[in-house]
Amino acid sequence: MLAICSGFEKSVHIVLSLEIKVDAHVRGYVGEQVKLKCIFKSTSSVTDKLTIDWTYRPPSSSRTESIFHYQSFQYPTTAGTFRDRISWVGDVYKGDASISISNPTIKDNGTFSCAVKNPPDVHHNIPMTELIVTERGFGTMLSSVALLSILVFIPSTVVVILLLVRMVRKSVGLKKRSKSGYKKSSIEVSDDTDQEEEDNCMARLCVRCAECLDSDYEETY
């Protein structure tokens, strides 16, 4: 009888009625808030019995540390490395159990796990997120500056270059036309004629003024 029961127990398979999804890898930068996503899907409606637990395990260590607990209200850790740095950014009614870490440091690198229980749905996969916090280096800043240049400065530079090219082409075209005896239109001819007449008038006026000065000079003698 015991053997039958034992055999029956071995044939039982636990069906996961609650599914959890997280980001396998998250990159953060020192001093900049980082979000750890945790999305769950339950076959049961959310009640005040739902609990959420976030734990942290340092690199190359088997020791785990509880950093956040939720049941109707959020209870971030009040001790340890993450004291006063964990914030609740989720919404259980939307299946969101995410948290955020403020002022992260390189010492925060490690593995985070999100556990959700929504009775009677208590069995689920155990997803883990590996957090990698680094300094935001010169390369990252340079890429931001480069992106700003592409979006702002380069288009304006292209417009200026196009205008300069157009002006140069127009100037070269006018010189080629003047050298090759280009036949001008009636408008261009009238403009040139008016200009020549103005130049002639100015020349005659200058000559006349010179003659007057000469005559006055001769009369004094």
C-alpha positions in Angstrom: 0.0 0.0 0.0 2.9 2.3 0.9 4.5 1.5 -2.4 1.4 2.4 -4.3 1.1 5.7 -2.4 4.8 6.3 -3.0 4.4 5.6 -6.7 1.3 7.9 -6.8 3.2 10.7 -5.2 6.0 10.5 -7.7 3.5 10.8 -10.6 2.1 14.1 -9.3 3.2 17.2 -11.3 2.9 20.7 -9.9 1.2 23.0 -12.4 2.5 26.5 -12.4 -0.6 28.7 -12.1 1.5 31.9 -11.6 4.1 33.1 -14.1 6.8 35.7 -13.5 8.9 37.6 -16.0 12.0 39.7 -15.3 14.9 41.2 -17.3 17.8 38.7 -17.1 20.4 41.5 -17.3 20.0 45.1 -16.2 22.7 47.8 -16.6 22.9 50.8 -14.2 25.2 53.7 -13.7 26.6 55.0 -10.4 24.3 57.6 -8.8 21.5 57.1 -11.4 18.3 55.4 -10.3 17.8 52.0 -11.8 14.6 50.0 -12.2 14.2 46.2 -11.7 11.2 45.0 -13.5 9.0 42.1 -12.4 5.8 41.3 -14.2 3.5 38.5 -13.0 0.5 36.7 -14.3 -1.9 34.9 -12.0 -5.0 32.8 -12.7 -6.6 34.1 -9.5 -7.8 37.7 -8.8 -5.5 39.8 -6.7 -6.4 40.0 -3.0 -4.9 41.4 0.1 -3.2 38.0 0.6 -0.9 38.6 -2.3 2.8 38.9 -1.2 5.9 40.0 -3.1 9.4 39.4 -1.9 12.6 40.7 -3.5 16.0 39.2 -2.4 19.6 40.0 -3.2 22.6 37.8 -3.5 26.1 39.3 -3.9 28.5 38.0 -6.6 30.3 34.8 -5.7 28.2 34.2 -2.6 25.3 32.0 -1.6 24.1 34.4 1.0 20.8 36.0 0.2 19.4 39.2 1.7 15.7 40.3 1.9 15.5 43.9 0.5 11.7 44.4 0.0 8.4 42.9 1.1 4.9 43.8 0.0 1.5 42.8 1.3 -1.2 45.4 0.8 1.6 47.9 1.5 5.2 48.2 0.7 7.9 47.4 3.2 11.4 48.2 2.0 14.3 47.1 4.0 15.4 49.3 6.9 18.8 47.7 7.4 21.8 46.6 5.3 23.3 47.9 2.1 20.0 48.9 0.5 18.6 50.7 3.5 16.4 53.7 2.4 17.3 53.1 -1.2 14.5 50.8 -2.4 11.3 52.3 -3.8 8.1 50.6 -4.9 7.2 51.4 -8.6 4.8 48.6 -9.3 1.0 48.1 -9.4 -0.2 44.7 -8.3 -3.6 45.2 -10.1 -1.7 45.5 -13.3 0.6 42.5 -12.6 3.6 44.7 -11.9 5.9 44.0 -8.9 8.8 46.3 -10.0 11.1 48.2 -7.6 13.8 50.8 -8.1 17.2 51.4 -6.5 18.3 55.0 -5.9 22.0 56.0 -5.8 23.3 52.6 -6.9 27.0 51.8 -6.5 29.3 49.2 -7.9 28.9 47.3 -4.6 25.2 46.7 -5.6 26.2 44.4 -8.4 24.7 41.0 -7.9 21.6 38.8 -8.5 18.1 39.9 -7.6 15.1 37.6 -7.5 11.4 38.4 -7.4 8.9 36.0 -5.7 5.1 36.5 -5.9 2.4 34.6 -4.1 -1.3 35.1 -4.8 -3.1 32.4 -2.9 -4.2 29.9 -4.1 -1.5 30.6 -6.8 1.7 30.1 -4.9 3.8 28.0 -7.3 5.8 29.7 -9.9 9.2 29.9 -11.7 12.1 31.6 -9.9 13.4 34.3 -12.3 16.6 36.2 -11.5 18.0 39.5 -12.6 21.7 40.2 -12.8 22.5 43.9 -12.1 25.7 45.4 -13.4 26.4 48.9 -12.1 29.3 50.9 -13.8 30.6 54.4 -13.9 29.2 56.5 -16.8 32.5 57.1 -18.6 33.8 59.5 -21.1 32.7 57.2 -24.0 29.1 57.4 -22.9 29.2 61.2 -22.5 30.9 61.5 -25.9 28.2 59.4 -27.5 25.5 61.8 -26.0 27.4 64.8 -27.4 27.7 63.1 -30.8 24.0 62.4 -30.9 23.2 66.0 -30.0 25.5 67.2 -32.8 23.7 64.9 -35.3 20.3 66.1 -34.3 21.1 69.9 -34.0 24.3 71.1 -35.5 24.8 68.9 -38.6 21.5 69.8 -40.3 22.2 73.6 -39.9 25.8 73.1 -41.2 24.5 71.3 -44.3 22.1 74.1 -45.0 25.0 76.7 -44.8 27.2 74.6 -47.1 24.4 74.3 -49.7 23.9 78.0 -49.7 27.7 78.6 -50.1 27.9 76.1 -53.0 24.9 77.8 -54.7 26.6 81.2 -54.4 29.9 79.9 -55.7 28.2 78.2 -58.7 26.3 81.4 -59.5 29.5 83.5 -59.4 31.4 81.1 -61.6 28.5 80.9 -64.0 28.5 84.7 -64.4 32.2 84.8 -65.0 32.0 82.1 -67.7 29.1 84.0 -69.4 31.1 87.3 -69.5 34.2 85.5 -70.9 32.3 83.6 -73.6 30.4 86.6 -74.9 27.2 85.5 -73.4 24.2 87.3 -75.1 22.3 89.0 -72.4 18.6 89.4 -72.2 16.8 92.7 -72.8 16.4 93.2 -69.1 20.1 92.6 -68.4 21.0 94.8 -71.4 18.8 97.7 -70.1 20.3 97.3 -66.6 23.8 97.5 -68.1 22.9 100.5 -70.3 21.5 102.3 -67.3 24.7 101.6 -65.4 26.8 102.8 -68.3 24.8 106.0 -68.7 25.2 106.7 -65.0 29.0 106.1 -65.2 29.2 108.4 -68.3 27.2 111.1 -66.5 29.5 110.9 -63.5 32.6 111.1 -65.8 31.2 114.2 -67.6 30.3 115.8 -64.4 33.9 115.3 -63.1 35.4 116.7 -66.2 33.1 119.7 -66.1 34.1 120.4 -62.5 37.7 120.2 -63.4 37.2 122.7 -66.3 35.5 125.1 -64.0 38.3 124.9 -61.5 40.8 125.6 -64.2 38.9 128.6 -65.5 38.7 130.1 -62.1 42.4 129.5 -61.6 43.2 131.4 -64.9 40.9 134.3 -64.0 42.9 135.1 -60.8 45.8 135.8 -63.0 
